Amino acid sequence: MQSNVSSWGGGPPVYDAANKEWVLFVTEIKHHCGLDQWQHLSSVVATAAASPTGPFVRRRVAVEAQGT
């Protein structure tokens, strides 16, 4: 993930046999805001890795933030 993006929560990683990778869903705070904005700007992001311990790469937004 980018160093200027706040994220929290997630796991456990789940193996996706079709794509042969580990998937982890994490909460990401939109618009480069800090964790103090989690109530309004939290979105769920799918990440993936070759191993359950990572490193994970951001793939897509799975659930948009409620208050963007």
ChimeraX attribute file (.defattr): number of C-alpha atoms within 10 A of each C-alpha:
attribute: neighborCount
match mode: 1-to-1
recipient: residues
	/A:1	12
	/A:2	9
	/A:3	6
	/A:4	10
	/A:5	14
	/A:6	20
	/A:7	22
	/A:8	13
	/A:9	10
	/A:10	13
	/A:11	10
	/A:12	12
	/A:13	20
	/A:14	13
	/A:15	17
	/A:16	11
	/A:17	8
	/A:18	6
	/A:19	10
	/A:20	12
	/A:21	17
	/A:22	20
	/A:23	25
	/A:24	22
	/A:25	22
	/A:26	22
	/A:27	21
	/A:28	26
	/A:29	24
	/A:30	22
	/A:31	13
	/A:32	15
	/A:33	16
	/A:34	15
	/A:35	16
	/A:36	10
	/A:37	14
	/A:38	19
	/A:39	12
	/A:40	13
	/A:41	21
	/A:42	25
	/A:43	21
	/A:44	21
	/A:45	20
	/A:46	19
	/A:47	22
	/A:48	24
	/A:49	19
	/A:50	15
	/A:51	14
	/A:52	17
	/A:53	9
	/A:54	14
	/A:55	11
	/A:56	18
	/A:57	15
	/A:58	16
	/A:59	14
	/A:60	12
	/A:61	16
	/A:62	14
	/A:63	12
	/A:64	14
	/A:65	18
	/A:66	10
	/A:67	11
	/A:68	10
